[in-house]
Amino acid sequence: MNEAVRVTAWVRGRVQEVGFRWFTRANALRIGQLTGFAVNLGDGRVQVVAEGPKERCDALLAWLRTGDTPGRVDGVTEIWDTPRGGYDGFEIR
């Protein structure tokens, strides 16, 4: 069973001003069935919130960790939760 989940990830490294949020959104749309957002944080990290089937959230999280991203990812920390809903697609904030 592939239940709906919510993953919140904080991405550390050189991930601002390199198109990271745009590529994250593009990959979320490519993976499909994901809603949420990517936003720059004041401390230089990018926060990614995704809701959808667990296997698709896992795929987005795996992509964030691959190194096949703009800039440089030094690490990703995530927490899992139940979906809250309320998102219209996957957006850049």
C-alpha positions as CSV (number, residue, x, y, z in Angstrom):
1,M,0.0,0.0,0.0
2,N,1.4,3.4,-1.0
3,E,-0.3,5.8,1.4
4,A,-0.1,9.5,1.2
5,V,2.6,11.2,3.3
6,R,4.2,14.5,3.9
7,V,8.0,15.0,3.9
8,T,9.7,18.2,4.9
9,A,13.3,18.5,3.9
10,W,15.9,21.1,4.7
11,V,18.7,21.2,2.1
12,R,22.1,22.6,3.2
13,G,24.9,23.8,0.9
14,R,25.2,26.3,-1.9
15,V,21.5,26.0,-2.8
16,Q,20.3,29.6,-3.1
17,E,20.7,31.8,-6.3
18,V,21.5,28.7,-8.4
19,G,18.0,27.7,-9.6
20,F,17.6,25.1,-7.0
21,R,14.0,25.8,-6.2
22,W,13.1,25.8,-9.9
23,F,14.8,22.4,-10.5
24,T,13.1,21.0,-7.4
25,R,9.7,22.0,-8.7
26,A,10.5,20.6,-12.2
27,N,11.6,17.3,-10.6
28,A,8.5,17.2,-8.4
29,L,6.3,17.7,-11.5
30,R,8.3,15.0,-13.4
31,I,7.9,12.5,-10.6
32,G,4.2,13.4,-10.5
33,Q,1.4,13.2,-8.0
34,L,3.2,15.6,-5.6
35,T,2.0,18.9,-4.1
36,G,3.9,21.3,-2.0
37,F,6.6,24.0,-2.3
38,A,10.3,24.9,-2.2
39,V,11.3,28.1,-0.3
40,N,14.6,29.8,0.5
41,L,15.3,30.2,4.2
42,G,17.1,33.1,5.8
43,D,20.0,30.9,6.9
44,G,20.9,29.8,3.3
45,R,19.0,26.5,3.3
46,V,16.1,25.5,1.1
47,Q,13.1,24.0,2.7
48,V,11.1,21.5,0.5
49,V,7.6,20.3,1.6
50,A,6.1,17.6,-0.5
51,E,2.9,15.6,-0.1
52,G,1.8,12.6,-2.1
53,P,2.3,8.8,-2.4
54,K,5.3,7.7,-0.2
55,E,7.2,6.2,-3.1
56,R,7.0,9.5,-5.0
57,C,8.1,11.5,-1.9
58,D,11.0,9.0,-1.6
59,A,11.9,9.7,-5.2
60,L,12.1,13.5,-4.7
61,L,14.1,13.0,-1.5
62,A,16.5,10.7,-3.3
63,W,16.9,13.3,-6.1
64,L,17.7,16.0,-3.5
65,R,20.5,13.8,-2.3
66,T,22.0,12.7,-5.6
67,G,24.2,15.6,-6.3
68,D,22.5,16.0,-9.7
69,T,21.1,19.3,-8.5
70,P,22.1,22.9,-9.2
71,G,24.7,24.3,-6.8
72,R,26.1,22.0,-4.1
73,V,24.2,19.9,-1.6
74,D,26.1,19.3,1.6
75,G,23.3,17.5,3.4
76,V,19.6,16.9,3.6
77,T,17.6,16.5,6.8
78,E,14.0,15.4,6.7
79,I,11.0,14.6,8.8
80,W,7.9,12.6,7.8
81,D,4.4,13.4,8.8
82,T,0.8,12.9,7.7
83,P,-0.4,15.1,4.9
84,R,-2.1,18.4,5.7
85,G,-3.4,19.2,2.2
86,G,-4.2,22.7,1.0
87,Y,-1.6,22.9,-1.8
88,D,-2.5,23.6,-5.4
89,G,0.3,21.9,-7.3
90,F,4.0,22.3,-6.5
91,E,5.2,25.9,-6.3
92,I,8.2,28.0,-5.7
93,R,7.8,30.4,-2.8
